[in-house]
């Protein structure tokens, strides 16, 4: 998207929005292929949203099926507000204003905003979940609104809505049930309202919202039939094994179920709110407080378990949105893999942990997910997101939810790009942390790179003065070389931040060369290949043979570099990167001709199948032949 500097646009945006400096995405301006993808998504997806359509359900109070139409507007707002400023897009700004006006007009005198009739409110369906996103949408608007009166109206509406929830399903509420007893998955969906409740406390300073947050956390952690997000995590129970014994591990999975604790998206949403709550407790009690520490450790251990047991080589996870020990099963054709809502929420979860721990392993996770599962889900023209992104198969359109031409994933998708941008470059008066590598202008620096297609990046200083620049060294790069003004620096270690603490001068140049061989991953007689953070795939558009043809046994060892790969020119603009590979492929190696290796082609996972045509197929995991005694 070309940035247009015209007086009307600048006046319009300044009248409506002004992002706080700490959250201003304009500190980073992406260029190159990623910048083009982002611009396309903002223009066609965010800018193409029909705000009247997604706010229409709020005018109707007739939802008797227990569905989730009211999540769509709040998700839209969380991306539209910052991206309107990033792109200087007056149309998106006008759409935001129209949407907020519609939401405020729909609010009832009691404070309720939603589409459920009174007898079904705050009960078994998705009403509390929808209220969560409405609260988040109103807060996003208030944060960015330069008009004090409009900001006050939005915050007041959010407070009245939250007050209604407290009066109905808070302590001693009129509905006669507690919040965790509503919604689905043992209270996961409803309990995730914790995030905007803490947000209201932060924005208003009103202690009743922190008290309500404490009430929600008790429901998350104490009831035997509730979410149990702390004790099960601290006992080391894997996320896929947390179902209550009464639920029955042999029960068939249903998308919507009252009990069971295996739903990935909603579980991570709860932990996101829990970490926000922990931040507030730390301010009041200190990080060493036992209760505060216990909540934090539960979230941290859960995330580490997800990395160990669930995240695949594409950085995605979940089958039909459920945890299933997917890391060890990723070579198998499980249904409905890598829901985009799970992908986006995982990135947000990792972003929060990165901010709270300063541990670059969480940036490693965001990077892997972003360059693979996330970009693969985004249609090449930026217009929408796939609901699911299989590791092998083809790409295709998402779902239609709630009798609407909309679904949770395409509404949620832009928030993933937001997580990548939010964590890209973080600057304080004394330090600047660079977590990701892409061509971009940053506050005081400019980066040029073709990463991850190429293994290098060049960063030029446009600033002067004392500053500690911290560079994330990926854990997968065994031997990274960092140069400052052509001098090789010592002490660079994988999986850490490398700090250049100096008086910067205009024109100082930092060069980074990453160790990026192709590496094989072997499990259960199958092999897959990665290069740096990128998962590689074969694609039927290369026309280079049968994608199911087996590799020869004992040809690969898990985690070791694979010779025979070379970067080649992409055959069309549909591909971001392409590689030729001469590999021991084929079943007839007893024959002198068949014993020769074959040359086949790979592309990055995000490009595989990105035409969204049914006749384009790709594959990431390949069978390895068996021997007679295996």
RONUKE-615974 format. One line per field, with one value per residue (C-alpha): x negated, z negated, y; residue number from 1. Coordinates in steps of 0.25 Angstrom, whole numbers, always signed. Layout:
BEGIN
xx (X/...)
zz (Z/...)
yy (Y/...)
n (NUM/...)
This chain:
BEGIN
xx (+0/-5/-5/+2/-1/+10/+16/+30/+24/+15/+26/+36/+27/+21/+36/+39/+27/+14/+6/-2/-17/-20/-10/-12/-14/-20/-33/-34/-31/-33/-38/-41/-32/-27/-23/-16/-8/-5/+0/+9/+15/+18/+24/+32/+35/+36/+40/+49/+57/+72/+74/+89/+90/+82/+89/+103/+105/+103/+116/+124/+126/+131/+119/+125/+115/+104/+95/+83/+86/+82/+68/+65/+66/+56/+46/+47/+45/+32/+25/+33/+29/+14/+14/+22/+10/-1/+5/+10/+24/+35/+45/+42/+43/+57/+61/+56/+64/+77/+75/+73/+85/+93/+88/+91/+105/+108/+105/+117/+120/+115/+102/+103/+97/+99/+110/+116/+130/+130/+134/+121/+111/+98/+102/+98/+95/+84/+90/+79/+69/+75/+75/+60/+57/+67/+59/+46/+51/+56/+43/+35/+43/+42/+27/+25/+36/+31/+45/+46/+61/+61/+51/+59/+72/+65/+59/+72/+79/+69/+70/+85/+84/+74/+83/+95/+86/+82/+96/+101/+90/+80/+80/+95/+100/+114/+113/+110/+97/+83/+75/+67/+80/+85/+80/+72/+60/+61/+62/+50/+58/+64/+52/+44/+52/+41/+32/+41/+46/+31/+31/+42/+35/+22/+30/+39/+32/+45/+42/+55/+50/+37/+46/+55/+42/+38/+52/+50/+36/+42/+52/+41/+33/+41/+54/+52/+60/+55/+43/+32/+22/+12/+12/+12/+0/-8/-6/-12/+1/-1/+10/+15/+17/+25/+39/+47/+48/+63/+62/+56/+44/+51/+62/+63/+58/+69/+66/+75/+75/+79/+68/+54/+41/+34/+39/+26/+31/+39/+28/+18/+27/+29/+14/+13/+22/+15/+2/+8/+14/+0/-6/+4/+1/-14/-12/-4/-11/-24/-29/-33/-19/-15/-1/-7/-18/-9/+0/-12/-18/-6/-5/-20/-20/-7/-14/-27/-18/-11/-25/-29/-17/-8/-16/-20/-31/-22/-20/-5/+3/+16/+25/+40/+35/+32/+18/+14/-1/-2/-17/-19/-8/-11/-15/+0/+12/+20/+32/+34/+19/+14/+27/+23/+29/+20/+8/+11/+14/+1/-7/+0/-3/-18/-18/-13/-23/-35/-31/-30/-42/-52/-55/-58/-53/-39/-43/-48/-34/-27/-37/-35/-20/-19/-28/-20/-7/-2/-7/-2/+12/+12/+17/+6/+15/+17/+32/+35/+29/+32/+39/+29/+15/+11/-3/-1/+11/+16/+20/+35/+45/+49/+63/+76/+80/+93/+100/+91/+81/+70/+63/+54/+41/+42/+47/+35/+24/+19/+16/+4/-3/-1/-8/-20/-20/-19/-31/-39/-47/-45/-52/-54/-63/-75/-73/-67/-63/-63/-55/-52/-59/-52/-55/-49/-51/-52/-53/-68/-72/-69/-70/-72/-71/-65/-63/-59/-61/-75/-84/-88/-84/-90/-86/-90/-90/-82/-84/-95/-98/-99/-89/-90/-85/-81/-81/-73/-82/-73/-74/-75/-87/-99/-110/-104/-115/-112/-121/-121/-127/-134/-140/-136/-131/-133/-123/-111/-103/-91/-78/-82/-82/-96/-97/-105/-106/-112/-112/-105/-109/-102/-106/-110/-107/-104/-104/-99/-101/-93/-96/-85/-87/-75/-73/-65/-55/-52/-40/-33/-39/-36/-45/-43/-53/-55/-64/-66/-52/-45/-39/-41/-30/-29/-18/-11/-13/-28/-23/-35/-28/-20/-20/-17/-30/-38/-52/-62/-64/-76/-78/-75/-78/-69/-74/-86/-89/-86/-95/-89/-80/-82/-74/-69/-60/-46/-37/-27/-23/-14/-26/-35/-46/-50/-61/-66/-70/-78/-73/-72/-58/-51/-47/-56/-70/-74/-74/-87/-79/-69/-81/-84/-79/-67/-66/-53/-49/-44/-38/-35/-23/-16/-17/-12/+2/+4/+12/+24/+27/+32/+23/+10/+4/-8/-14/-24/-26/-31/-31/-44/-44/-44/-54/-51/-53/-46)
zz (+0/+4/-8/-3/-10/-8/-17/-19/-23/-33/-39/-39/-46/-56/-60/-63/-67/-73/-78/-90/-87/-94/-84/-72/-60/-52/-60/-50/-35/-28/-13/-3/-2/-17/-15/-2/-9/-21/-12/-4/-17/-22/-9/-5/-18/-29/-19/-12/-24/-24/-38/-36/-34/-46/-55/-50/-60/-72/-68/-69/-82/-75/-76/-82/-76/-86/-74/-74/-64/-74/-74/-60/-62/-74/-67/-55/-64/-71/-57/-50/-61/-60/-45/-42/-48/-42/-28/-29/-24/-25/-20/-32/-41/-36/-37/-52/-55/-49/-56/-70/-67/-64/-76/-86/-80/-83/-97/-106/-119/-128/-121/-112/-98/-90/-83/-92/-98/-113/-117/-110/-114/-121/-120/-112/-99/-94/-100/-111/-100/-91/-102/-104/-90/-91/-103/-96/-83/-92/-99/-86/-81/-94/-95/-81/-81/-82/-84/-100/-99/-90/-98/-111/-104/-99/-113/-120/-111/-114/-129/-128/-120/-130/-142/-136/-135/-150/-154/-147/-149/-158/-173/-177/-163/-159/-150/-161/-155/-154/-142/-140/-140/-127/-113/-109/-112/-127/-127/-118/-108/-118/-127/-116/-119/-129/-119/-116/-131/-135/-124/-129/-143/-136/-128/-140/-152/-158/-168/-166/-153/-159/-170/-159/-152/-165/-165/-151/-155/-166/-157/-147/-158/-170/-165/-163/-150/-145/-136/-147/-139/-151/-158/-146/-140/-152/-154/-140/-133/-118/-111/-103/-116/-125/-122/-135/-137/-136/-122/-117/-108/-98/-96/-81/-80/-77/-73/-84/-97/-111/-118/-114/-115/-102/-94/-90/-86/-98/-108/-103/-103/-118/-121/-113/-123/-135/-131/-130/-144/-149/-144/-153/-165/-163/-165/-178/-184/-177/-167/-179/-185/-185/-179/-168/-165/-165/-154/-146/-147/-142/-130/-127/-129/-120/-109/-110/-109/-97/-90/-95/-92/-82/-73/-59/-50/-44/-57/-57/-66/-69/-62/-61/-71/-81/-87/-83/-86/-72/-71/-71/-61/-51/-40/-40/-33/-44/-41/-42/-46/-50/-52/-49/-63/-70/-62/-64/-79/-81/-75/-85/-96/-92/-91/-105/-110/-103/-109/-123/-123/-113/-108/-93/-92/-91/-79/-73/-74/-68/-57/-53/-54/-46/-35/-33/-39/-39/-26/-19/-25/-19/-4/+5/+9/-6/-6/-16/-24/-23/-35/-35/-29/-27/-27/-14/-4/+1/-3/-2/-7/-22/-28/-29/-43/-50/-36/-33/-22/-32/-42/-54/-47/-36/-47/-56/-46/-45/-60/-57/-48/-59/-69/-59/-58/-73/-76/-64/-70/-84/-89/-102/-105/-108/-100/-86/-84/-70/-71/-56/-43/-31/-22/-30/-35/-50/-60/-58/-49/-35/-32/-18/-16/-8/-21/-22/-7/-9/-22/-24/-29/-29/-39/-37/-48/-46/-60/-69/-84/-95/-92/-95/-83/-86/-74/-76/-71/-67/-75/-61/-56/-62/-57/-55/-50/-55/-49/-53/-42/-36/-49/-54/-68/-79/-88/-79/-84/-79/-87/-93/-91/-86/-91/-84/-95/-89/-85/-71/-59/-47/-36/-46/-40/-46/-38/-42/-35/-40/-40/-31/-26/-22/-34/-33/-44/-45/-53/-51/-37/-32/-29/-27/-24/-30/-26/-38/-43/-30/-27/-13/-4/+9/+18/+30/+38/+39/+47/+42/+39/+29/+16/+8/+13/+2/-2/-4/-18/-26/-17/-28/-43/-51/-54/-44/-32/-18/-6/+8/+6/+14/+16/+30/+37/+34/+46/+44/+34/+27/+19/+9/+9/+17/+15/+23/+16/+21/+11/+10/+14/+20/+18/+29/+25/+28/+42/+46/+52/+40/+30/+35/+27/+32/+33/+28/+23/+10/+7/-7/-14/-13/+2/+4/+9/+8/+21/+13/+24/+22/+32/+26/+15/+6/-4/-16/-22/-13/-16/-18/-13/-23/-23/-25/-40/-43)
yy (+0/+14/+23/+36/+49/+58/+68/+62/+49/+54/+63/+52/+42/+52/+56/+41/+34/+36/+23/+24/+24/+10/+4/+12/+2/+14/+11/+0/+1/-12/-12/-23/-36/-35/-20/-24/-35/-26/-15/-24/-30/-16/-11/-23/-30/-19/-8/-18/-21/-18/-12/-10/-25/-30/-20/-23/-35/-25/-18/-31/-39/-52/-61/-74/-84/-80/-75/-65/-54/-44/-47/-42/-27/-28/-36/-26/-14/-19/-19/-8/+3/+1/-2/+10/+18/+10/+11/+25/+20/+29/+19/+9/+21/+25/+10/+9/+22/+16/+2/+9/+17/+5/-3/+9/+11/-4/-3/-5/+3/-8/-8/-20/-21/-33/-41/-51/-50/-47/-62/-67/-57/-60/-75/-87/-81/-71/-58/-56/-59/-49/-39/-41/-37/-25/-20/-22/-14/-3/-2/-2/+10/+17/+15/+22/+32/+47/+52/+52/+52/+40/+33/+35/+30/+17/+14/+18/+8/-3/+0/-1/-14/-20/-15/-23/-36/-34/-32/-44/-55/-48/-51/-53/-49/-49/-61/-70/-76/-72/-68/-80/-89/-82/-84/-97/-105/-105/-90/-87/-78/-70/-69/-63/-50/-48/-40/-28/-28/-26/-16/-8/-7/-2/+9/+13/+10/+5/-5/-13/-18/-24/-30/-36/-41/-48/-54/-59/-65/-73/-79/-82/-89/-95/-102/-117/-116/-103/-99/-103/-95/-95/-108/-117/-109/-109/-124/-126/-130/-128/-119/-131/-139/-129/-134/-138/-153/-151/-146/-158/-159/-168/-158/-153/-139/-128/-114/-109/-117/-113/-121/-125/-116/-119/-107/-99/-86/-83/-89/-80/-68/-71/-71/-58/-51/-58/-52/-38/-41/-46/-32/-25/-34/-32/-17/-19/-31/-32/-44/-52/-53/-68/-67/-58/-67/-79/-73/-69/-82/-89/-80/-82/-97/-98/-91/-99/-112/-107/-105/-119/-126/-119/-109/-115/-111/-100/-94/-98/-107/-114/-123/-118/-108/-118/-122/-136/-138/-132/-131/-146/-148/-137/-147/-153/-147/-142/-134/-119/-116/-102/-94/-79/-75/-85/-79/-65/-67/-75/-63/-54/-63/-64/-49/-47/-57/-50/-37/-43/-52/-45/-59/-60/-74/-68/-59/-72/-78/-66/-65/-80/-79/-65/-70/-83/-86/-71/-66/-79/-76/-63/-63/-57/-45/-42/-43/-54/-65/-80/-86/-98/-100/-115/-119/-127/-125/-112/-98/-94/-84/-84/-86/-78/-77/-74/-73/-61/-60/-58/-68/-67/-69/-58/-48/-52/-53/-39/-40/-49/-39/-29/-38/-39/-24/-22/-30/-27/-15/-10/+2/+9/+22/+12/+0/-5/-20/-26/-39/-41/-39/-33/-20/-9/+5/+6/+17/+21/+9/+3/-11/-17/-32/-43/-52/-63/-66/-62/-63/-49/-36/-22/-11/+3/+14/+27/+31/+36/+34/+24/+12/-3/-10/-25/-35/-47/-59/-71/-84/-91/-83/-91/-81/-67/-56/-42/-30/-16/-7/-20/-24/-38/-38/-49/-55/-58/-70/-77/-75/-62/-47/-41/-27/-15/-5/+7/+22/+20/+29/+32/+21/+10/-3/-16/-29/-42/-55/-67/-82/-87/-101/-110/-119/-133/-136/-151/-158/-171/-174/-160/-148/-133/-122/-108/-97/-87/-84/-88/-102/-107/-114/-120/-115/-121/-108/-112/-124/-132/-146/-153/-146/-159/-166/-171/-167/-178/-183/-179/-167/-156/-154/-146/-132/-133/-124/-129/-127/-126/-114/-101/-88/-87/-76/-78/-82/-72/-60/-70/-75/-67/-76/-89/-100/-111/-124/-136/-147/-162/-163/-175/-190/-196/-194/-209/-204/-196/-185/-185/-185/-171/-159/-151/-136/-130/-116/-110/-97/-90/-95/-81/-82/-97/-97/-82/-82/-88/-97/-111/-117/-111/-120/-120/-129/-126/-140/-151/-166/-174/-188/-200/-211/-226/-226/-213)
n (1/2/3/4/5/6/7/8/9/10/11/12/13/14/15/16/17/18/19/20/21/22/23/24/25/26/27/28/29/30/31/32/33/34/35/36/37/38/39/40/41/42/43/44/45/46/47/48/49/50/51/52/53/54/55/56/57/58/59/60/61/62/63/64/65/66/67/68/69/70/71/72/73/74/75/76/77/78/79/80/81/82/83/84/85/86/87/88/89/90/91/92/93/94/95/96/97/98/99/100/101/102/103/104/105/106/107/108/109/110/111/112/113/114/115/116/117/118/119/120/121/122/123/124/125/126/127/128/129/130/131/132/133/134/135/136/137/138/139/140/141/142/143/144/145/146/147/148/149/150/151/152/153/154/155/156/157/158/159/160/161/162/163/164/165/166/167/168/169/170/171/172/173/174/175/176/177/178/179/180/181/182/183/184/185/186/187/188/189/190/191/192/193/194/195/196/197/198/199/200/201/202/203/204/205/206/207/208/209/210/211/212/213/214/215/216/217/218/219/220/221/222/223/224/225/226/227/228/229/230/231/232/233/234/235/236/237/238/239/240/241/242/243/244/245/246/247/248/249/250/251/252/253/254/255/256/257/258/259/260/261/262/263/264/265/266/267/268/269/270/271/272/273/274/275/276/277/278/279/280/281/282/283/284/285/286/287/288/289/290/291/292/293/294/295/296/297/298/299/300/301/302/303/304/305/306/307/308/309/310/311/312/313/314/315/316/317/318/319/320/321/322/323/324/325/326/327/328/329/330/331/332/333/334/335/336/337/338/339/340/341/342/343/344/345/346/347/348/349/350/351/352/353/354/355/356/357/358/359/360/361/362/363/364/365/366/367/368/369/370/371/372/373/374/375/376/377/378/379/380/381/382/383/384/385/386/387/388/389/390/391/392/393/394/395/396/397/398/399/400/401/402/403/404/405/406/407/408/409/410/411/412/413/414/415/416/417/418/419/420/421/422/423/424/425/426/427/428/429/430/431/432/433/434/435/436/437/438/439/440/441/442/443/444/445/446/447/448/449/450/451/452/453/454/455/456/457/458/459/460/461/462/463/464/465/466/467/468/469/470/471/472/473/474/475/476/477/478/479/480/481/482/483/484/485/486/487/488/489/490/491/492/493/494/495/496/497/498/499/500/501/502/503/504/505/506/507/508/509/510/511/512/513/514/515/516/517/518/519/520/521/522/523/524/525/526/527/528/529/530/531/532/533/534/535/536/537/538/539/540/541/542/543/544/545/546/547/548/549/550/551/552/553/554/555/556/557/558/559/560/561/562/563/564/565/566/567/568/569/570/571/572/573/574/575/576/577/578/579/580/581/582/583/584/585/586/587/588/589/590/591/592/593/594/595/596/597/598/599/600/601/602/603/604/605/606/607/608/609/610/611/612/613/614/615/616/617/618/619/620/621/622/623/624/625/626/627/628/629/630)
